[in-house]
Amino acid sequence: MTCDEEPKTLGWISKLLALWIAIAIVIGLAIGKYFPAFSSTLQVGIPIGLFFMIYPAMTKIEISELKKAVKSPKQTSIIIFFNYAVNPFLLFALGYVFFEVIFPYFGLIDPVTARYLWTGLILLGVAPCIAMVLVWTDLCKGNGPLGIVLMAWNSIIQIVTTPLFIALLIGTYVSIDIAIIGESILLYLGLPLLLGAITRREIIKRKSQQWFQKKLIPYFDSLQLLALLATMVVMFALRGGVILDNPSLVWQMAIPVVLFFFLLFNIVYFTTRRLGYNYEDSSTMAFHCTGRNFELAIAIALTAFASMPMVAVSTVVGPLIEIPVMLSLVSLALRRRNRIKREPKKGESAK
């Protein structure tokens, strides 16, 4: 999709998305607090919700476009630089500033808890997202094929880099279970891509390209957002007790995490724009540098740091912060897209 295309109208679901998100959070917290036994059965809803958030985005991908995106070494190099030479150290530095200096100085946190939260923050920074990042890319009208290629590269690279960064920044060697990464690749990349390609091919063959774009895609867009809302309900039902029991932990983790998201997203976006990339490529690269692999961080915290429960708690808070922040960045990106559309043509082209 290019900037010249008109954005699709998603109807009442997207127009009132902020309201539905707030309602989803309240429902999830209520379920977790008043129906804890029932909420524990909702765990299966997270992979299902993630799948139905990503599958609609995959139906929009043409295989020929994916082949072109594979031949994008410059974009891949940018992603590798920020994700593995900048991001872990940036979150490490932000954690040091807030958990070792500012919060203890003002007596807002005890040193032991601060060290645990700092450790959790480092875990959030060592691995880039390989699941929901495709949702943010699609919602901001980014370059879907490029996004798939970048996610595939991140899936492979983080298998090696994650334990190395943990050993370097935390001082503890952690062996990563390849099955965790493999499961993420299969569920959130391979299967949705396969089913999306089959769906696109069969629908266009039986109907038409126009019917697919005008009739089916709007329904898939609505399905994507409904899956997002349902996933939020499940996440807050499962993890909301952490917030209710430790309310101060939310803002203590939120400050460095939110600062990281907005700072990094804008650095990558404006850097790539200055390098001559168009909106679609720049926004895609920005999201793929910003999103974090919270699933992997939580898994590592629960296994390698089992004796430090507050580390796991801090990583659990991460995804609860990420969704509203990433939606804010999607809104920011779309406003920039609309501003670009209104500007006179300057002969810009993606590299």
C-alpha positions in Angstrom: 0.0 0.0 0.0 1.3 3.4 -0.9 0.6 6.8 0.6 -1.5 7.7 -2.4 -4.2 5.1 -1.5 -7.1 6.2 0.6 -7.2 4.7 4.1 -9.9 2.2 4.6 -12.8 3.0 6.9 -13.1 0.5 9.7 -16.4 1.8 11.0 -17.4 2.1 14.6 -14.8 -0.3 15.9 -11.9 1.9 15.0 -13.6 5.2 15.5 -14.2 4.4 19.2 -11.1 2.2 19.6 -9.9 4.2 22.7 -13.2 3.6 24.4 -13.2 -0.1 23.6 -9.7 -0.4 24.9 -10.6 1.2 28.2 -13.6 -1.1 28.5 -11.5 -4.2 27.7 -9.0 -3.2 30.5 -11.8 -2.8 33.0 -13.4 -6.1 32.0 -10.1 -7.9 32.2 -9.3 -6.5 35.6 -12.7 -7.4 36.9 -12.4 -11.0 35.7 -9.0 -11.4 37.2 -10.1 -10.0 40.6 -13.5 -11.5 41.1 -13.2 -14.7 39.0 -9.6 -15.8 39.4 -10.4 -19.4 38.8 -12.1 -18.6 35.5 -9.3 -16.2 34.4 -6.7 -19.0 34.7 -8.6 -20.9 31.9 -8.2 -17.9 29.5 -4.4 -18.5 29.0 -5.1 -20.1 25.7 -6.7 -16.9 24.5 -3.4 -15.1 24.1 -2.0 -17.2 21.2 -5.4 -17.4 19.6 -5.8 -13.6 19.8 -2.3 -13.0 18.5 -3.0 -15.3 15.6 -6.2 -13.5 14.6 -4.4 -10.2 14.9 -1.7 -11.2 12.5 -3.6 -13.4 10.0 -5.7 -10.6 8.5 -2.5 -8.6 7.9 -1.0 -11.6 6.1 -3.9 -11.8 3.6 -2.8 -8.4 2.3 0.7 -9.6 1.4 1.5 -10.6 -2.2 4.2 -13.2 -2.5 5.8 -11.2 -5.3 6.1 -8.2 -2.9 7.7 -10.5 -0.3 10.4 -11.6 -2.7 11.2 -8.0 -3.4 11.4 -7.2 0.3 13.9 -10.0 0.9 16.3 -8.0 -1.4 16.4 -5.1 1.1 19.8 -5.4 2.7 19.9 -1.7 3.7 16.7 -1.9 5.6 17.7 -5.1 7.3 21.1 -3.5 8.3 19.3 -0.6 9.9 17.1 -2.9 11.9 20.0 -5.1 13.0 22.0 -2.0 14.2 19.2 -0.5 16.3 17.9 -3.8 17.7 21.3 -5.3 18.7 23.7 -2.4 19.0 21.4 0.3 20.5 18.2 -1.1 22.1 19.6 -3.4 24.9 22.0 -0.7 26.0 19.4 2.1 25.8 17.1 0.2 28.2 20.0 -0.7 30.4 20.9 3.0 30.6 17.3 4.1 31.3 17.1 1.4 34.0 20.2 2.7 35.6 19.1 6.3 35.6 15.6 5.6 37.1 16.2 2.5 39.3 19.7 3.2 40.5 19.7 7.0 40.7 16.4 8.9 40.5 13.9 6.6 42.3 16.2 5.6 45.2 17.4 9.3 45.6 13.8 10.4 46.3 13.0 7.4 48.4 10.4 6.1 45.9 11.7 2.5 45.9 13.9 0.3 48.0 17.3 -0.8 46.6 16.4 -4.5 46.3 13.1 -3.9 44.5 14.9 -1.4 42.2 17.5 -3.9 41.3 14.8 -6.5 40.4 12.9 -4.1 38.3 16.0 -3.0 36.5 16.8 -6.7 35.8 13.2 -7.1 34.4 13.7 -4.0 32.2 16.9 -5.4 30.8 15.1 -8.6 29.9 12.5 -6.6 28.0 15.3 -4.9 26.0 17.3 -7.9 24.8 14.9 -9.3 22.2 12.8 -7.5 19.6 9.2 -8.4 19.0 8.4 -11.1 16.5 4.6 -11.3 16.8 2.5 -8.2 17.5 4.8 -5.9 15.6 3.1 -7.0 12.4 -0.2 -5.8 13.8 1.3 -2.3 14.5 2.9 -2.3 11.0 -0.4 -3.1 9.4 -2.5 -0.6 11.4 -0.1 2.2 10.4 -0.3 1.3 6.7 3.3 0.3 6.7 5.2 -2.0 4.3 3.8 -5.4 5.1 6.2 -7.6 3.0 9.2 -5.7 4.4 7.8 -6.2 7.9 7.7 -10.0 7.5 11.3 -10.1 6.3 12.5 -8.0 9.2 10.6 -10.2 11.7 12.1 -13.3 10.2 15.6 -11.9 10.6 14.9 -10.9 14.2 13.5 -14.4 14.9 16.8 -15.9 13.8 19.3 -13.4 15.3 17.8 -13.2 18.8 18.3 -16.9 19.3 22.1 -16.2 19.5 22.1 -12.6 20.9 19.6 -13.0 23.7 21.7 -15.1 26.1 24.8 -13.1 25.2 23.1 -9.8 26.1 21.7 -11.2 29.4 25.2 -12.5 30.3 26.8 -9.1 29.4 24.2 -6.8 31.0 23.0 -8.9 33.9 26.0 -11.1 34.5 24.1 -14.3 34.4 24.4 -16.9 31.6 21.0 -18.0 30.4 20.5 -20.8 27.8 17.5 -20.0 25.6 15.1 -22.8 24.8 15.1 -23.0 21.0 11.5 -24.4 21.2 10.3 -21.0 22.6 11.6 -19.2 19.5 10.5 -21.9 17.2 7.0 -21.9 18.5 6.7 -18.1 18.1 8.0 -18.4 14.5 5.5 -21.1 13.7 2.5 -19.6 15.3 3.0 -15.9 14.6 4.9 -16.1 11.2 4.7 -19.3 9.3 1.1 -20.4 9.9 -0.5 -17.0 9.5 1.6 -16.3 6.3 0.6 -19.7 4.8 -3.1 -19.4 5.6 -3.1 -15.7 4.5 -1.5 -16.6 1.1 -4.0 -19.4 0.6 -6.9 -17.2 1.5 -5.8 -14.4 -0.8 -5.2 -16.7 -3.7 -8.5 -18.6 -3.4 -10.7 -15.6 -2.8 -9.3 -13.7 -5.7 -9.6 -16.7 -7.9 -13.2 -17.4 -6.9 -14.3 -13.8 -6.7 -12.0 -11.0 -7.9 -9.3 -8.6 -6.7 -11.8 -5.8 -6.3 -14.2 -8.0 -4.2 -11.3 -9.1 -2.0 -10.2 -5.5 -1.4 -13.6 -3.8 -1.1 -15.6 -6.6 0.6 -13.4 -9.0 2.5 -10.5 -6.7 3.7 -12.8 -4.4 5.7 -14.2 -7.4 7.6 -10.7 -8.7 8.2 -9.6 -5.3 9.6 -12.5 -5.4 12.0 -11.5 -9.0 13.0 -8.0 -7.8 13.7 -9.1 -5.1 16.0 -11.7 -7.3 17.8 -8.9 -9.9 18.3 -6.7 -7.1 19.8 -9.5 -6.1 22.2 -10.1 -9.8 23.2 -6.4 -10.3 23.8 -6.3 -7.3 26.1 -9.2 -8.7 28.1 -7.3 -12.0 28.5 -4.0 -10.3 29.4 -5.5 -8.0 32.0 -7.5 -10.9 33.4 -4.3 -13.0 33.8 -1.9 -10.2 34.8 -4.1 -7.5 36.2 -3.7 -8.8 39.8 -0.1 -7.7 39.6 -1.3 -4.2 39.0 -3.9 -4.3 41.7 -1.5 -5.7 44.3 1.5 -3.5 43.3 0.0 -0.2 41.9 3.3 1.7 42.3 5.1 -0.9 40.1 3.1 0.3 37.1 4.3 3.8 37.0 7.8 2.8 38.1 8.1 0.5 35.1 6.0 2.7 32.8 8.3 5.7 32.9 11.4 4.2 31.4 9.4 1.9 29.1 7.3 4.6 27.7 10.3 6.9 27.3 12.1 4.1 25.5 9.2 3.5 23.1 8.7 7.1 22.1 12.4 8.0 22.0 13.4 5.0 19.9 10.5 5.1 17.5 11.1 8.7 16.6 14.9 8.3 16.3 14.5 5.4 13.9 11.6 7.0 11.9 13.3 10.4 11.4 16.7 8.7 10.7 15.3 6.6 8.0 13.3 9.5 6.5 16.5 11.5 6.4 18.1 8.5 4.6 15.4 8.9 1.9 13.0 6.1 2.7 9.3 6.6 2.2 6.7 6.6 5.0 5.8 3.0 4.6 9.4 1.8 5.0 10.3 4.2 7.7 7.3 3.5 9.9 7.8 -0.3 9.4 11.4 -0.1 10.5 10.5 2.2 13.4 8.0 -0.3 14.8 10.3 -3.3 14.2 13.0 -1.5 16.2 10.6 -0.4 19.0 8.5 -3.5 19.7 9.8 -5.9 22.4 9.5 -9.7 22.7 7.7 -9.7 26.0 6.7 -13.3 25.7 10.4 -14.4 25.7 11.2 -11.9 28.5 8.5 -13.4 30.7 9.5 -16.9 30.0 13.2 -16.2 30.9 12.1 -14.4 34.1 10.0 -17.3 35.2 12.7 -19.9 34.6 16.1 -18.3 35.0 15.1 -15.9 37.7 12.6 -18.1 39.5 14.1 -17.2 42.9 13.5 -13.5 42.2 9.7 -13.3 41.7 9.7 -9.5 41.4 11.7 -9.9 38.2 8.9 -11.9 36.6 6.3 -9.4 37.9 8.2 -6.5 36.2 8.3 -8.3 32.9 4.5 -9.1 33.2 3.8 -5.4 33.4 5.6 -4.8 30.1 2.9 -6.0 27.7 0.2 -4.2 29.7 2.1 -1.0 29.0 3.1 -1.8 25.4 -0.4 -2.1 23.8 -1.7 1.4 24.7 1.7 3.0 23.9 2.0 1.2 20.6 -1.5 2.2 19.6 -0.5 5.8 20.4 2.5 5.4 18.1 0.2 4.0 15.4 -2.0 7.1 15.7 1.1 9.4 15.6 2.4 7.5 12.5 -1.0 7.8 10.7 -1.1 11.6 11.4 2.4 11.9 9.8 1.1 9.8 6.9 -1.8 12.1 6.3 0.5 15.1 6.5 2.7 13.6 3.9 -0.2 13.0 1.6 -1.2 16.7 1.8 2.4 17.8 1.0 3.4 18.5 -2.7 5.2 15.6 -4.4 9.0 15.8 -3.9 10.0 12.8 -6.0 10.6 10.7 -2.9 11.1 7.0 -3.5 12.1 4.1 -1.2 15.7 2.9 -1.5 
